[in-house]
Amino acid sequence: MKDTNKNLFNLDELSGYKVAEDYNDVRGWDVKDANNRTIGKVDHLLVNKLAERVVYLDVEVDSTLIEEGHNTYQASAREGVHAFLNKDGENHLIIPIGMANFDEENKLVNTNQIDSSTFAKAKRFRKGDVIDFGYELNAVRHFKGDNTIHNSNSVDGFYERKEFNNTFHKRDLE
C-alpha cells in the first residue's frame, strides 16, 4: 500500500482529534459477525480528515479466522488470475463504520451484514501499513459483494455512501 495515497489516519495519531464525549469509544471491543462469531477486536479507529470523521474500524483479526481463510484462493494460477493472497503477519482488516452496530452494554461491535466466511476471505494488512484508496474500494466491494461500486481515483463523495453512515450510536442521554 502506497504512502503517497494516504487519506486514512489512526485517531490516536491526530492531535486535536478524539472520540466525542457523547459517543462510544469502541477500541478494544470484540467484533462479532452476522452469526455471532467473534472475528476479532477493534484496534484503531480510522479517520478521513477531509470527511472529518471516523470512517473505518481497524480490526485485529482472530487467529482462528486467519487460519480458516489463509489460503483464500486455493485454485492454481493456471485456473485464472487471483486478486490477492493474504500473507503471514497480515492480521488486520477494515470495516466501514456504517456496517457496524454498537452494543454499549456488552461492549461489542456487531457486523450483522457480514459473516465470518466473508471476513476470512477479506484482504488483510499488517498493523501500521498505510491504507490506500484502492484497498478501501476493494474492501467495500468485498463486504458488499458488489463489484459495480465506482472505481475512481478520487475519494470525493465516497464517504457519503451508506456504508459510512454511522455516528457510533449516540448514547441515550435522557
PyMOL commands that set and color helices and strands:
alter all, ss='L'
color gray80, all
select helices_A, chain A and resi 3-5+11-13+63-69+77-79+97-99+116-120+133-144+158-160+162-164
alter helices_A, ss='H'
color red, helices_A
select strands_A, chain A and resi 8-10+30-32+38-48+53-61+92-96+101-103+108-110
alter strands_A, ss='S'
color yellow, strands_A
deselect
rebuild
show_as cartoon
